[in-house]
Amino acid sequence: MKAIRIYQTGGADVLQYEDVEKPTPGNGQVLVKVAAASVNFADTMVRRGTYPFMPPLPAIPGLECSGLVEAVGDEVTRVRPGQPVALLGEKCYAQYVLADAASVTPLPEGLDLDEAAAVIVNYATAYHMLHTMAQVQPGQTILVHAAAGGVGTAVIQLAKEAGAKVIGLTSSREKVAYTVQQGIDYIINYRTDDVVKRIMEITYNRGVDLVLNSVAGDTFARDLEVLAPFGNLIWFGFAAGPPEGNLAEQLATHFGKSVGIRTFVIYTVAQSAPDLMAQSLERLFAHLADKKIRPHVHERMPLSEAARAHELLESGAVMGKLILKP
């Protein structure tokens, strides 16, 4: 079978499209013929060698995909050959993926498999930050960084369903227009607008109840400034690297507001609360079938063009999700 493999970390050119041995399912395992593999920013970090949870090299990247069950091992009863499924796991940049049966989610018949692949990480991340971590309530206000990205799109849709208002940050007119199409309440171009001033105007100087930050870098000081009393900042990504500056000093500056900083990664749910993870994915795929959520596929491209996909994602031009087709 064909797969993308990396032997060393570096630029997009380290992604090698090559023949690898097709796996065989063992006891409790499922072999999935991949229909669509999603591209995540975490994949680019694995490629660069900066991801906190690096796999041993050589490695096949890819954290999520959808497809059809090709074969099952002994004692697998949850799925059957030919059944459409989604998978949160590893080695998804390939024509076939081997996974434990527990990590495979059966899909409702008739779902678009490209859209299903776009739901797994992004929508589950948004869902658990909003509900498991923040327990968001109707009427609350949420600030989301990278509002036009995959998680940003999911936050807009799921927060609206929960009755919350969303303020988004983005970087271009095209992305502003995209987030408006997704139903965002307020969108701020952080390259041209005074972010703090605009947020305080929107919230009548109260601030936001929740910040969802996938960027970090030098953004924490500003996030803490716009948090309302008892507000929370959830940090879930490294687009600009780890937080800069003295976090203790930054937090102490806003000590009187009783705010909090938390971290989140979807694999905590998958590994520590697998039943909760399964329930959330089943709910999200039911929402997809009912058209209550609508993931946006920015572009579909052949698996062999994984390097171009990484370059496009890192350019900041992607709105929604990139899909690789084996």
N, C-alpha and C positions, 0 to 999 in steps of 0.2 A: 504494500500500500504506500501511498504518498503521505508525507508529513513535513512539517517545518521543524527543524532542529537547530539548536545553537550549541556550539562547542566552546565558545568563549564569549564574554560580555563585550558590548561595544555598540557601535552604530547599527542602523538598520541592515547594513550589508552582512552582519553576522547571521542573519536568518537564512538558513539553507533549506531549499526545497529538494527533498531526496526520498529515495526508497528506504522504507524500514519494514521490519517484520510485522505482519498482521498478528495481533494478540489473539489468544484463545481464552474464553471464559473458564475460570475454575469454580470451585464450590462457592456459592453465594455471589457470583459475579455476573455482570451483564455486558455483552458486546453491542455497542451502538454504532450503526452506520450513520455518520454525521451528515446532516443536511445543511446546517448553518452553525458556524462558530463565531461568537462575538469577539470583538477586539476591545479590550479594556486598557485604561491607562496603566494598571498594574502590570500588564503584559510588557509594556515598554520599559517599566522599571526592572522587571526580571531580565529583559534583554540587556539593559545598561548595567545590571549588577547592583542596583540600589534598592531593591525590594526587601523589606524586613524579613520576608519568609522565602528566601532563595532556595530553589530546588538544586540538587546536585547536577553538575554538568557531565556529559551532554544532556540537554533537556529539550522536551517538546513543550512549547508554551501553550497557553490557552486555558481559561478557567471555567468557561461555560459554553454549552452547545445544545443543539436540539437534533433529533434524528429519529430513525426507526430501529427498534431492537432487531439485531441480526441473529443473536443466539444467546442463550442463558445457560449458566452452570447449574450444578445440582443444588437442590433446596431453594431455588428461586421460584416464588409463586406470585410475586407482586406484579410482574410484567410478563409478557409473552412475545415470541418472535412476530415481527411485523407491526408491533404497537408503537405509536408515536410517543416519544418521551423527551424530557428536558433533563439536563445534567449539570450539576454544579460540582466541579472536581478539578481535574488537571489533564494536561496533554490533549487539549481539544483542537489544536491546530493539526488535524489529521483526518484521513478518510474514515478511520475507525477508532473508537475510544473504548477502553476497558474500564469498568467502574464497579464498585460495590453496589449491590441492588438497593441498599438503603439510600444512596445518593441520587437515585434516578426517580424522577417524578412522572407518572403517567399523564398524558395530555388529553384533553377532550378532543374527540374526533373532529376533523375539519379545521383545526387551527392553522394559521399560516406559520410554518416552522421558522421562518426568518424572524417574525415578530416574537415568537415564543423564545427564541434565543436571546432577543433583546430585552426580555423581561427579567431573566433570572437574577443576575447580580444587581443591576441598577434598581429595579423596582423592589426587590427584597431589601436592599440597603436602605432605600427611602422609607419603606414600610416600617422596618424595625427601628430606624432612628426616630421616626415620628411617633410610633405607638409603643414599642417595647422600651425604648430609652426615655423619650420625652413625654410620653403619654399626653400628646397634644390634645387641646380642648377647643371646641368651637369658639370663634371670636379671637383666638390668639393670633399673633403676627410672627411670621417666620422669615428670616433672611437666609437666602441660599446663594452661595458662591457658584460660579460657572453654571448659571441658570439655563443656558442653552445646551448643556451637555446631556449625557444619558441619565445620570442621577438627577440633575436639575429638572429635566423633563418629567421624570417620575415624581419628584417632590411636588412640582406644580399640580399635577393631576391628583395625587393622593392627598395632598393637604387640602385642596379644594373639596374633595369628597368628605374630608373630616370637618369641614366648616371653618378652616383657618384661612387667614390671608397670607399671601406670599409676596415678598419683595425680593427681586432677583438682581444679581450683579452680572454684567456681561461686558463685552469689549468692542462691539461693532454695531452699526445700524442694521445689518442683516440679522444678527443675533437678537437684537431688540425686537425686530419684526417677528422673528420666529417665536420668541417667548410670548408675545402678545397673541399669536395664533394658538398657542398652547393654553391660553386662558389665565396668564399671570395677572395679578392685581396691579403691581407696580414693577417697573424695570428701570434700572439705573446703569448707565454706561460709565464704568469706573475710570475710563480713560479721559472722559471729558467733563464729568460732573463731580461736584463736591459730595462725596458719598455720605459722610456724617450729616451734613446739613440737610440733604434730601431725606434721609431716613428720619431725622428728627422732625422735619416738616410733615412727613407722611403720618408719623405716629403721634403728632401733637406733643412732641418733646418727651414722650414716655419711653421710647425705645422699643426694641423687639423682644419677644419672649424666648425666641430660640434662634440661634445662628448655626447653620450647617456649613462647615468649612472643609472643602476638599483641597485647599490651596496651601494654607499655612504660610511659610516664608515670613514676610513682614506684616501679615494681615491681622494677627491676634490683637494688637494694641487698638486698632480701629474697631474690631468686633466687640471688644470689652467695653469700649466707649459707648456703643449704640445698644448694648444690652439693657433691658428694663430691670427693675428690681426683681430679684428671684429668678432672673433669666439664666439660660444655660447655653453654652457654646459646645457643640459636638464637632470634634476634629476627626475627619475620616479619610484624608488624602494628603499626598505629598507633591502636588503639581509644581510647587515652587520650593520644595525641600522642607526640612524640619522648621519649626517655629524659630524665628530670630529674636534676639534680645533676651533680657532677664524676665522670665515668665513670672517669677515670684514678685518682682517689683511691679510688673504690669497688673497682676491680680490685686496686689495690695492697694494700688491706686483706686481700685473700684471695690474695696473691701466693704464699704458701707452699703453697697447694693445687694449683698448676699448672693452673688452670682457664682456659677460653677463652670468648670471646664471638664469635659469628658472625651474619651476616645471611642471610636467604633470601627470594627471590621466585621464584615458579614460572616466570616469563618468562625467567629466566636459563637454565633448562633448555631451554625451548621455543626460544630464540634461539641459544644457544651449543652445545647438544647435542640437535638435533632428533631424531636416531635414538634416543637414550636416552628422550626424551619419548614418542616413538611407541611404543616397546617397553613403557614403563610404563603407558600408557593401554590398550594392547591387553591387558596382564596384568590391569589393574583391571576392564576390561569383561568379561573372562573370569571373574573372581572374582564380578562382579555376576550373570552368567548362572548361575554355579554356586551362588549364594546364600552365598558366603563373606563378602561384605560386604553391608550393608543400609543404604543411606542413608535418612535419615528426612526426609520432606517435611512441614514444619510446616504449610504452607498453600499451596494453589494459588489464584491470583487472576487476573483478566483483566489483560492488558497495560495497559489503560486505567487501572488502579488502581495503577500503578507508584509514585505518590506515597505512597499508603497503605502499600505494601510497604516503602518506605524509612523511613517513620515507625515502622512496626512493628519493623523491624530495629534502628533506632537506640534504640528504647525498652528494648532488652535482654530482650524477652519471647520471642524466637525460640529454639526448640530444633531443631537440624538446619538445614533449608534452606527458603527461600521460592522458589516457582516462579511465573513469569509465563506466562500462556497467551495468545498472540496471537489 
